[in-house]
Amino acid sequence: MHKPILIIFILSSFLLSCQTNYENKLLPIEVNGNYGFIDYSGNMIIEPIYNDFEGYSNSVIGVGFNGHDGFINEKGEEITGFIYDRVRYFTDGLASVRLNRKYGFVNTKGEVVIPIKYDYVFHFSDGMAAFSSFENTRKYGYLNTKGKEIIKPIFDEANAFKEGFAAVKVNDKYGFIDKNGKYLVEPKYDRVEDFFQGYAAVSREGLWGFIDAHGNEKIPLKYYEVAPFINGYAVVNEKYFKNGIIDTLDNVIVPLDFYELKNFQENMAVATNRSKKIGFIDKNGEWVISPLYDYVHGFSEGLAAVSVREGNDKNGDLKWGYINNKGKLVISLKFDVAEPFIDGVAVVGMKTGEYTYEYGYIDLKGNYIIEPRFFSATPFYNGIASVYDKNANPKKNYINKKGELIYTVPEK
């Protein structure tokens, strides 16, 4: 009797493993518990013989075989033997490996360039990697890409370097160091976030603010919650459900009057009023699209998905459509599911039962490029999406933007 082979598309894991600007040539697939790789035309390049998929970057793939890990290239040729207990993806040209409970690093040729002697290591970021040796105390320091221990293991916790600085913990308090191990800010905060776009959120006694790259508290610690600065703006919460937006000088750009608030996307921010209706505001905090909606997605490629409930029932079904940046409904409220546009295409769904949907794809004018016929559907990535076709369940297929089948695993 023929059994269907279940193919599982691991797009989310694939994206997480791609830690470089290098454009990977292959897509990972899982076939009956084993991993292989196809190209974007659907050709099988590396047969699904591997037990694990550990990461893919710098044209090097980490995989497991018969209980051990190693690296292969995009032709499926071994770069290292399958000799390691664990391998990870490459960052800054190096990947960590574990052997006999010790860690080190290899380069893209598979050569051990940092000895396998550490009790723990993190991935490289900004040319530095945290390491630990537990022989005496469980403390953390930092290596550079040459394997030199630049910063001695004296910290209780050690985050990755971001924008030249790393958050570290000593005696239950957090501070920041530079790449020489010099304190930018002595450990004095209860909680911190990594630097992003020149600022790091810091907290003490339950209140949050921001420091800059000189260690100055540019935004006083006075907010209950903060989100990172993005393009010079940060969403902050002064009291429960009193959200606004500030700039890097702590000027209030959007008054702290909103029930919920997100940062600006395409110059508008999603905002929720006290009646829990959602609209969009500009950088003056003025409603540019009235709060008429029950759920929305932010603007993407000039359009935002919006929804309202049918009838007056608060539990009524949502109907989704799309508005432009003037608030005009340009794609009518006719979908039961609508996702943001990516590369000119959006996933939409139509309800077929109490808990079941069929998904398809539309263009920016609302025209179907692929009619709903899938039990599930991912966005397109490099022109390829994975779907469960209602006529091919339980197989998962790969399609292009024309809906043409690129790859499916045949039955045995």
VOPAGU-2260 file (C-alpha; in pm, 1 decimal, decimal comma):
REM VOPAGU-2260
SITE   aa  ch    i         X         Y         Z
SITE  MET   A    0       0,0       0,0       0,0
SITE  HIS   A    1     134,6     340,1     -94,0
SITE  LYS   A    2     178,2     590,5     189,3
SITE  PRO   A    3     188,8     964,8     122,9
SITE  ILE   A    4     513,9    1133,5     219,2
SITE  LEU   A    5     459,9    1433,9     439,7
SITE  ILE   A    6     674,0    1728,0     342,9
SITE  ILE   A    7     699,6    2006,2     599,4
SITE  PHE   A    8     815,5    2346,8     490,2
SITE  ILE   A    9    1036,3    2502,9     753,2
SITE  LEU   A   10    1036,4    2861,7     628,8
SITE  SER   A   11    1045,2    3021,8     973,8
SITE  SER   A   12    1345,1    2816,0    1082,1
SITE  PHE   A   13    1508,0    2885,1     748,1
SITE  LEU   A   14    1473,5    3260,7     789,5
SITE  LEU   A   15    1606,0    3248,9    1144,9
SITE  SER   A   16    1910,0    3058,1    1026,8
SITE  CYS   A   17    1992,5    3311,0     753,4
SITE  GLN   A   18    2209,1    3552,3     949,5
SITE  THR   A   19    2383,8    3715,0     654,8
SITE  ASN   A   20    2320,1    3924,6     347,8
SITE  TYR   A   21    2425,8    3628,8     136,2
SITE  GLU   A   22    2127,3    3511,4     -66,2
SITE  ASN   A   23    2088,2    3141,0      -7,0
SITE  LYS   A   24    2039,7    2941,1    -323,1
SITE  LEU   A   25    1844,6    2655,6    -167,5
SITE  LEU   A   26    1531,3    2591,5      37,0
SITE  PRO   A   27    1525,9    2333,2     316,0
SITE  ILE   A   28    1254,1    2068,1     314,0
SITE  GLU   A   29    1162,5    1796,4     562,3
SITE  VAL   A   30    1057,2    1460,6     421,3
SITE  ASN   A   31     942,0    1197,1     669,5
SITE  GLY   A   32    1167,0    1340,9     939,7
SITE  ASN   A   33    1474,8    1389,5     721,2
SITE  TYR   A   34    1603,6    1711,5     569,3
SITE  GLY   A   35    1708,2    1790,5     214,8
SITE  PHE   A   36    1733,0    2097,4      -9,1
SITE  ILE   A   37    1575,2    2210,8    -333,9
SITE  ASP   A   38    1648,8    2510,5    -556,5
SITE  TYR   A   39    1395,8    2779,5    -645,7
SITE  SER   A   40    1293,4    2588,5    -956,0
SITE  GLY   A   41    1192,9    2290,9    -743,2
SITE  ASN   A   42    1486,0    2068,1    -838,0
SITE  MET   A   43    1613,3    1837,3    -565,8
SITE  ILE   A   44    1976,1    1941,5    -512,7
SITE  ILE   A   45    2054,6    1764,2    -186,2
SITE  GLU   A   46    1860,0    1448,6    -110,7
SITE  PRO   A   47    1666,1    1436,2     222,0
SITE  ILE   A   48    1902,5    1212,7     417,8
SITE  TYR   A   49    1989,6    1435,8     713,0
SITE  ASN   A   50    1842,7    1396,8    1061,3
SITE  ASP   A   51    1877,8    1762,7    1161,8
SITE  PHE   A   52    1901,2    2106,1    1004,8
SITE  GLU   A   53    2108,1    2343,9    1219,4
SITE  GLY   A   54    2142,8    2653,7    1002,0
SITE  TYR   A   55    2230,8    2789,2     659,7
SITE  SER   A   56    2448,8    3093,2     594,5
SITE  ASN   A   57    2760,3    3195,7     401,8
SITE  SER   A   58    2675,6    2916,3     151,8
SITE  VAL   A   59    2743,4    2660,3     427,3
SITE  ILE   A   60    2474,0    2433,2     572,0
SITE  GLY   A   61    2480,3    2275,0     917,3
SITE  VAL   A   62    2314,2    1933,4     923,2
SITE  GLY   A   63    2297,1    1620,2    1135,5
SITE  PHE   A   64    2358,5    1264,1    1020,8
SITE  ASN   A   65    2338,2     946,2    1228,3
SITE  GLY   A   66    2345,5    1132,9    1556,8
SITE  HIS   A   67    2631,2    1373,7    1479,6
SITE  ASP   A   68    2651,4    1716,8    1315,8
SITE  GLY   A   69    2871,4    1862,7    1046,3
SITE  PHE   A   70    2875,9    2107,8     756,2
SITE  ILE   A   71    2805,2    2062,6     385,7
SITE  ASN   A   72    2816,5    2303,6      91,2
SITE  GLU   A   73    2537,6    2386,0    -151,6
SITE  LYS   A   74    2629,3    2085,4    -365,2
SITE  GLY   A   75    2586,0    1851,9     -69,8
SITE  GLU   A   76    2962,0    1794,3     -39,2
SITE  GLU   A   77    3101,5    1750,0     310,9
SITE  ILE   A   78    3306,5    2040,8     443,0
SITE  THR   A   79    3365,4    1866,3     772,6
SITE  GLY   A   80    3296,8    1512,0     872,1
SITE  PHE   A   81    2998,8    1438,4    1094,3
SITE  ILE   A   82    3210,2    1457,1    1407,2
SITE  TYR   A   83    3040,3    1718,5    1624,8
SITE  ASP   A   84    2774,2    1692,3    1891,1
SITE  ARG   A   85    2621,1    2020,7    1771,0
SITE  VAL   A   86    2689,9    2290,7    1512,0
SITE  ARG   A   87    2530,5    2632,3    1460,7
SITE  TYR   A   88    2498,5    2887,3    1179,4
SITE  PHE   A   89    2774,8    3126,7    1072,9
SITE  THR   A   90    2801,1    3487,4    1186,6
SITE  ASP   A   91    3104,8    3705,7    1120,2
SITE  GLY   A   92    3241,2    3411,5     919,6
SITE  LEU   A   93    3250,9    3172,7    1216,6
SITE  ALA   A   94    3019,4    2904,5    1355,3
SITE  SER   A   95    3025,6    2745,4    1697,8
SITE  VAL   A   96    3068,8    2370,1    1732,7
SITE  ARG   A   97    3035,6    2141,4    2033,8
SITE  LEU   A   98    3244,4    1831,4    2091,4
SITE  ASN   A   99    3260,8    1631,6    2413,1
SITE  ARG   A  100    3068,0    1906,0    2595,6
SITE  LYS   A  101    3317,2    2175,6    2495,7
SITE  TYR   A  102    3271,6    2458,4    2244,8
SITE  GLY   A  103    3488,1    2630,2    1986,2
SITE  PHE   A  104    3455,3    2785,7    1640,9
SITE  VAL   A  105    3521,0    2682,2    1281,9
SITE  ASN   A  106    3551,5    2891,7     965,9
SITE  THR   A  107    3360,8    2834,2     641,8
SITE  LYS   A  108    3631,0    2588,9     531,0
SITE  GLY   A  109    3554,2    2375,5     835,5
SITE  GLU   A  110    3885,9    2456,7    1000,8
SITE  VAL   A  111    3891,5    2490,4    1379,9
SITE  VAL   A  112    4013,9    2845,5    1432,0
SITE  ILE   A  113    3917,3    2890,7    1796,7
SITE  PRO   A  114    4000,0    2588,3    2012,5
SITE  ILE   A  115    3719,2    2364,4    2136,0
SITE  LYS   A  116    3777,8    2426,0    2504,8
SITE  TYR   A  117    3499,5    2647,3    2636,0
SITE  ASP   A  118    3206,5    2540,9    2850,2
SITE  TYR   A  119    2974,9    2772,0    2662,1
SITE  VAL   A  120    2988,9    3023,2    2376,8
SITE  PHE   A  121    2739,6    3250,7    2205,9
SITE  HIS   A  122    2741,1    3338,3    1836,2
SITE  PHE   A  123    2958,0    3624,4    1711,7
SITE  SER   A  124    2803,2    3968,9    1685,6
SITE  ASP   A  125    2992,9    4287,0    1604,2
SITE  GLY   A  126    3311,5    4077,3    1597,0
SITE  MET   A  127    3276,4    3956,0    1954,8
SITE  ALA   A  128    3136,6    3640,3    2116,0
SITE  ALA   A  129    3060,4    3576,7    2481,3
SITE  PHE   A  130    3222,9    3268,4    2634,3
SITE  SER   A  131    3230,2    3094,1    2970,0
SITE  SER   A  132    3450,9    2849,0    3152,7
SITE  PHE   A  133    3291,4    2690,3    3456,7
SITE  GLU   A  134    3608,2    2552,3    3616,9
SITE  ASN   A  135    3596,6    2800,0    3902,7
SITE  THR   A  136    3283,6    3013,0    3874,8
SITE  ARG   A  137    3016,6    3048,2    3609,3
SITE  LYS   A  138    3131,4    3380,7    3469,4
SITE  TYR   A  139    3126,9    3521,3    3116,1
SITE  GLY   A  140    3379,6    3712,8    2907,5
SITE  TYR   A  141    3431,8    3790,8    2538,5
SITE  LEU   A  142    3645,7    3660,6    2251,8
SITE  ASN   A  143    3729,9    3832,9    1925,8
SITE  THR   A  144    3725,2    3652,7    1589,7
SITE  LYS   A  145    4095,4    3568,6    1628,3
SITE  GLY   A  146    4016,0    3373,1    1942,7
SITE  LYS   A  147    4181,6    3622,4    2174,5
SITE  GLU   A  148    4010,0    3662,7    2511,3
SITE  ILE   A  149    3967,9    4038,2    2500,0
SITE  ILE   A  150    3746,1    4069,5    2807,6
SITE  LYS   A  151    3802,1    3839,4    3103,5
SITE  PRO   A  152    3513,4    3624,8    3235,2
SITE  ILE   A  153    3389,8    3838,8    3523,7
SITE  PHE   A  154    3020,6    3885,4    3438,8
SITE  ASP   A  155    2719,1    3693,0    3567,5
SITE  GLU   A  156    2541,0    3746,0    3234,7
SITE  ALA   A  157    2670,1    3873,0    2902,0
SITE  ASN   A  158    2456,3    3974,2    2605,2
SITE  ALA   A  159    2569,8    3993,2    2244,1
SITE  PHE   A  160    2737,9    4313,7    2129,9
SITE  LYS   A  161    2502,5    4546,1    1945,9
SITE  GLU   A  162    2619,4    4872,7    1792,9
SITE  GLY   A  163    2951,1    4846,7    1976,5
SITE  PHE   A  164    2816,5    4778,3    2325,7
SITE  ALA   A  165    2704,7    4476,2    2526,9
SITE  ALA   A  166    2473,8    4455,2    2826,5
SITE  VAL   A  167    2632,4    4272,4    3120,9
SITE  LYS   A  168    2514,7    4174,3    3466,3
SITE  VAL   A  169    2714,1    4196,1    3790,6
SITE  ASN   A  170    2569,8    4146,3    4139,3
SITE  ASP   A  171    2214,6    4141,9    4004,4
SITE  LYS   A  172    2250,8    4477,8    3826,0
SITE  TYR   A  173    2297,4    4555,5    3456,6
SITE  GLY   A  174    2532,4    4792,2    3279,2
SITE  PHE   A  175    2702,0    4823,8    2939,1
SITE  ILE   A  176    3061,1    4771,2    2827,1
SITE  ASP   A  177    3252,0    4856,8    2508,9
SITE  LYS   A  178    3472,4    4616,6    2311,6
SITE  ASN   A  179    3767,9    4684,5    2540,3
SITE  GLY   A  180    3568,7    4585,6    2845,9
SITE  LYS   A  181    3544,5    4943,9    2966,9
SITE  TYR   A  182    3214,3    5037,9    3124,9
SITE  LEU   A  183    2996,7    5273,0    2926,6
SITE  VAL   A  184    2755,4    5256,0    3220,2
SITE  GLU   A  185    2835,3    5085,7    3550,2
SITE  PRO   A  186    2591,3    4809,4    3651,9
SITE  LYS   A  187    2306,5    4997,0    3820,0
SITE  TYR   A  188    1989,5    4903,9    3633,4
SITE  ASP   A  189    1736,2    4633,5    3715,3
SITE  ARG   A  190    1660,7    4556,6    3349,8
SITE  VAL   A  191    1800,6    4667,6    3015,8
SITE  GLU   A  192    1750,0    4609,9    2644,2
SITE  ASP   A  193    2021,0    4598,9    2377,7
SITE  PHE   A  194    2120,1    4907,8    2181,2
SITE  PHE   A  195    1913,8    4973,6    1871,6
SITE  GLN   A  196    1951,7    5275,9    1644,8
SITE  GLY   A  197    2172,6    5450,2    1899,0
SITE  TYR   A  198    1965,1    5403,7    2214,0
SITE  ALA   A  199    1911,7    5136,7    2479,4
SITE  ALA   A  200    1609,6    5108,9    2708,4
SITE  VAL   A  201    1697,9    5085,0    3079,7
SITE  SER   A  202    1486,3    5031,3    3389,0
SITE  ARG   A  203    1516,5    5086,4    3762,7
SITE  GLU   A  204    1248,4    5041,1    4028,7
SITE  GLY   A  205     991,2    4959,0    3762,9
SITE  LEU   A  206    1034,0    5269,3    3548,2
SITE  TRP   A  207    1193,2    5288,3    3204,4
SITE  GLY   A  208    1394,9    5540,3    3007,2
SITE  PHE   A  209    1676,3    5544,3    2751,2
SITE  ILE   A  210    2051,9    5593,6    2744,6
SITE  ASP   A  211    2252,6    5701,7    2440,3
SITE  ALA   A  212    2583,9    5572,8    2305,3
SITE  HIS   A  213    2769,9    5799,3    2550,9
SITE  GLY   A  214    2594,1    5644,1    2849,5
SITE  ASN   A  215    2383,2    5952,2    2917,0
SITE  GLU   A  216    2026,3    5910,0    3035,4
SITE  LYS   A  217    1870,1    6099,4    2747,3
SITE  ILE   A  218    1516,8    5997,9    2839,2
SITE  PRO   A  219    1448,4    6001,9    3216,0
SITE  LEU   A  220    1328,5    5681,1    3380,4
SITE  LYS   A  221     963,2    5774,7    3413,0
SITE  TYR   A  222     765,8    5540,1    3187,2
SITE  TYR   A  223     593,0    5213,8    3276,9
SITE  GLU   A  224     679,8    5058,5    2941,3
SITE  VAL   A  225     880,1    5159,1    2636,9
SITE  ALA   A  226     941,5    5018,1    2289,5
SITE  PRO   A  227    1268,5    5070,9    2097,6
SITE  PHE   A  228    1338,4    5388,9    1906,8
SITE  ILE   A  229    1273,1    5336,5    1537,3
SITE  ASN   A  230    1376,6    5617,5    1303,9
SITE  GLY   A  231    1382,3    5856,3    1599,3
SITE  TYR   A  232    1045,2    5767,1    1752,2
SITE  ALA   A  233     951,3    5540,8    2043,3
SITE  VAL   A  234     615,1    5431,1    2179,9
SITE  VAL   A  235     597,2    5484,3    2556,5
SITE  ASN   A  236     341,4    5407,7    2826,2
SITE  GLU   A  237     302,8    5654,1    3112,7
SITE  LYS   A  238      22,1    5468,8    3286,5
SITE  TYR   A  239    -182,5    5164,1    3202,1
SITE  PHE   A  240    -333,9    5212,0    2856,7
SITE  LYS   A  241    -197,3    5566,7    2823,9
SITE  ASN   A  242      33,3    5535,0    2526,7
SITE  GLY   A  243     206,2    5800,3    2319,5
SITE  ILE   A  244     514,7    5858,2    2106,2
SITE  ILE   A  245     825,8    6057,0    2196,2
SITE  ASP   A  246    1133,5    6162,4    2000,8
SITE  THR   A  247    1496,6    6125,8    2112,2
SITE  LEU   A  248    1480,1    6458,6    2299,0
SITE  ASP   A  249    1181,9    6335,2    2503,2
SITE  ASN   A  250     948,9    6568,8    2318,5
SITE  VAL   A  251     598,1    6427,8    2313,7
SITE  ILE   A  252     515,0    6382,8    1946,1
SITE  VAL   A  253     190,3    6196,9    2000,1
SITE  PRO   A  254       3,9    6267,6    2327,5
SITE  LEU   A  255      -8,6    5981,5    2578,4
SITE  ASP   A  256    -382,5    5941,3    2538,0
SITE  PHE   A  257    -421,3    5621,0    2340,8
SITE  TYR   A  258    -545,2    5285,6    2465,1
SITE  GLU   A  259    -297,3    5107,3    2238,9
SITE  LEU   A  260     -41,4    5242,5    1995,4
SITE  LYS   A  261     218,1    5115,3    1749,8
SITE  ASN   A  262     513,3    5295,0    1593,9
SITE  PHE   A  263     498,9    5465,7    1256,6
SITE  GLN   A  264     485,3    5259,9     940,1
SITE  GLU   A  265     486,8    5455,8     617,4
SITE  ASN   A  266     440,1    5776,7     823,2
SITE  MET   A  267     127,7    5659,1    1005,7
SITE  ALA   A  268      79,1    5480,1    1335,0
SITE  VAL   A  269    -191,9    5231,9    1428,2
SITE  ALA   A  270    -383,5    5377,2    1723,5
SITE  THR   A  271    -667,9    5249,4    1942,4
SITE  ASN   A  272    -905,4    5489,2    2119,2
SITE  ARG   A  273   -1083,5    5442,5    2451,1
SITE  SER   A  274   -1374,3    5276,2    2274,5
SITE  LYS   A  275   -1125,6    5017,7    2145,3
SITE  LYS   A  276   -1178,0    5124,3    1787,4
SITE  ILE   A  277    -870,6    5144,1    1567,6
SITE  GLY   A  278    -753,2    5401,1    1314,0
SITE  PHE   A  279    -434,9    5574,2    1203,1
SITE  ILE   A  280    -266,9    5892,1    1325,5
SITE  ASP   A  281       3,3    6114,0    1176,7
SITE  LYS   A  282     317,6    6251,9    1342,0
SITE  ASN   A  283     114,6    6531,8    1497,7
SITE  GLY   A  284    -104,8    6280,7    1676,9
SITE  GLU   A  285    -401,8    6375,0    1459,9
SITE  TRP   A  286    -642,1    6117,8    1323,0
SITE  VAL   A  287    -583,6    6092,3     949,5
SITE  ILE   A  288    -791,7    5776,3     921,2
SITE  SER   A  289   -1079,6    5770,6    1167,2
SITE  PRO   A  290   -1097,5    5493,7    1430,1
SITE  LEU   A  291   -1365,0    5282,4    1266,0
SITE  TYR   A  292   -1206,6    4938,1    1268,2
SITE  ASP   A  293   -1193,2    4641,2    1501,8
SITE  TYR   A  294    -857,4    4502,4    1385,0
SITE  VAL   A  295    -594,6    4630,5    1143,7
SITE  HIS   A  296    -244,4    4563,0    1017,0
SITE  GLY   A  297      -0,2    4848,4     963,6
SITE  PHE   A  298      62,2    4998,0     622,2
SITE  SER   A  299     273,9    4796,8     383,2
SITE  GLU   A  300     334,0    4888,3      19,0
SITE  GLY   A  301      81,2    5171,0      46,6
SITE  LEU   A  302    -209,9    4961,3     176,0
SITE  ALA   A  303    -330,8    4851,0     518,2
SITE  ALA   A  304    -554,5    4554,4     592,4
SITE  VAL   A  305    -854,8    4659,1     804,4
SITE  SER   A  306   -1156,4    4475,2     942,9
SITE  VAL   A  307   -1497,7    4533,8    1097,8
SITE  ARG   A  308   -1733,7    4291,4    1266,3
SITE  GLU   A  309   -2051,8    4197,4    1090,6
SITE  GLY   A  310   -2363,5    4335,7    1256,2
SITE  ASN   A  311   -2354,9    4476,2    1607,8
SITE  ASP   A  312   -2247,3    4152,5    1770,7
SITE  LYS   A  313   -1909,9    4191,9    1942,7
SITE  ASN   A  314   -1848,8    3827,6    1859,8
SITE  GLY   A  315   -1950,7    3864,6    1498,4
SITE  ASP   A  316   -1725,9    3749,7    1217,9
SITE  LEU   A  317   -1460,8    3992,1    1096,7
SITE  LYS   A  318   -1461,8    4103,2     735,7
SITE  TRP   A  319   -1131,9    4229,2     597,7
SITE  GLY   A  320   -1035,9    4462,8     315,7
SITE  TYR   A  321    -765,5    4718,3     238,5
SITE  ILE   A  322    -746,7    5096,9     260,8
SITE  ASN   A  323    -498,1    5338,7     106,1
SITE  ASN   A  324    -315,3    5612,4     295,4
SITE  LYS   A  325    -609,0    5848,3     243,2
SITE  GLY   A  326    -838,2    5609,1     423,7
SITE  LYS   A  327   -1023,5    5510,3     108,2
SITE  LEU   A  328   -1139,7    5150,8      95,1
SITE  VAL   A  329    -974,5    5031,8    -225,3
SITE  ILE   A  330   -1026,4    4657,5    -176,0
SITE  SER   A  331   -1369,3    4583,2     -30,4
SITE  LEU   A  332   -1439,6    4415,4     303,3
SITE  LYS   A  333   -1496,9    4069,0     162,6
SITE  PHE   A  334   -1226,2    3848,0     310,6
SITE  ASP   A  335   -1233,9    3650,1     633,8
SITE  VAL   A  336    -854,0    3673,4     664,1
SITE  ALA   A  337    -620,2    3933,9     513,3
SITE  GLU   A  338    -246,5    3965,4     564,4
SITE  PRO   A  339     -10,4    4255,3     477,4
SITE  PHE   A  340     124,7    4288,0     125,3
SITE  ILE   A  341     474,7    4158,5      64,1
SITE  ASP   A  342     633,7    4211,4    -275,7
SITE  GLY   A  343     296,5    4304,4    -426,1
SITE  VAL   A  344     109,6    3995,9    -303,1
SITE  ALA   A  345    -104,6    3928,5       5,6
SITE  VAL   A  346    -245,7    3610,6     156,1
SITE  VAL   A  347    -624,9    3621,5     200,9
SITE  GLY   A  348    -868,0    3363,4     332,6
SITE  MET   A  349   -1234,1    3271,4     301,2
SITE  LYS   A  350   -1421,9    3083,7     571,3
SITE  THR   A  351   -1553,5    2740,5     470,4
SITE  GLY   A  352   -1669,8    2616,9     810,5
SITE  GLU   A  353   -1681,9    2718,3    1173,2
SITE  TYR   A  354   -1306,2    2672,2    1211,0
SITE  THR   A  355   -1189,0    2610,2     854,1
SITE  TYR   A  356   -1061,2    2842,6     583,5
SITE  GLU   A  357    -932,3    2831,6     228,8
SITE  TYR   A  358    -647,5    3064,6     138,0
SITE  GLY   A  359    -539,3    3231,0    -183,4
SITE  TYR   A  360    -338,5    3530,8    -302,1
SITE  ILE   A  361    -433,8    3874,7    -434,8
SITE  ASP   A  362    -243,3    4158,8    -603,6
SITE  LEU   A  363    -242,8    4526,2    -502,8
SITE  LYS   A  364    -564,7    4585,3    -696,6
SITE  GLY   A  365    -747,7    4311,2    -509,6
SITE  ASN   A  366    -752,4    4072,2    -801,7
SITE  TYR   A  367    -690,5    3707,5    -730,6
SITE  ILE   A  368    -364,5    3585,0    -873,1
SITE  ILE   A  369    -438,4    3247,6    -712,6
SITE  GLU   A  370    -796,0    3164,9    -611,4
SITE  PRO   A  371    -851,7    3032,9    -256,3
SITE  ARG   A  372    -792,8    2660,9    -256,9
SITE  PHE   A  373    -535,7    2600,7      15,0
SITE  PHE   A  374    -580,4    2479,2     370,4
SITE  SER   A  375    -278,6    2691,9     465,9
SITE  ALA   A  376     -48,7    2928,6     278,9
SITE  THR   A  377     267,8    3120,7     356,4
SITE  PRO   A  378     375,9    3453,9     207,2
SITE  PHE   A  379     605,9    3433,9     -92,8
SITE  TYR   A  380     977,7    3425,7     -21,6
SITE  ASN   A  381    1200,6    3484,4    -324,8
SITE  GLY   A  382     897,2    3408,9    -541,2
SITE  ILE   A  383     813,8    3076,5    -372,3
SITE  ALA   A  384     539,7    2994,2    -120,3
SITE  SER   A  385     444,5    2673,6      53,7
SITE  VAL   A  386      82,2    2561,6      63,8
SITE  TYR   A  387    -142,5    2272,8     155,9
SITE  ASP   A  388    -367,1    2224,0    -145,3
SITE  LYS   A  389    -718,6    2101,7     -63,4
SITE  ASN   A  390    -688,0    1863,0    -355,3
SITE  ALA   A  391    -354,5    1725,0    -234,7
SITE  ASN   A  392    -392,5    1699,6     142,8
SITE  PRO   A  393    -187,8    1610,7     345,6
SITE  LYS   A  394      97,9    1699,1     111,2
SITE  LYS   A  395     257,9    2038,7     122,4
SITE  ASN   A  396     352,0    2189,6    -211,1
SITE  TYR   A  397     571,7    2472,4    -335,1
SITE  ILE   A  398     419,6    2714,2    -584,1
SITE  ASN   A  399     526,6    3025,3    -774,2
SITE  LYS   A  400     325,4    3346,3    -809,1
SITE  LYS   A  401     136,1    3200,4   -1103,2
SITE  GLY   A  402      13,3    2920,1    -881,0
SITE  GLU   A  403     223,6    2672,7   -1074,2
SITE  LEU   A  404     348,2    2371,1    -884,1
SITE  ILE   A  405     723,0    2395,5    -828,9
SITE  TYR   A  406     776,8    2094,5    -609,1
SITE  THR   A  407     590,0    1821,6    -427,1
SITE  VAL   A  408     705,0    1488,8    -290,3
SITE  PRO   A  409     559,2    1197,4    -483,0
SITE  GLU   A  410     395,7     908,1    -305,8
SITE  LYS   A  411     603,6     594,7    -261,5
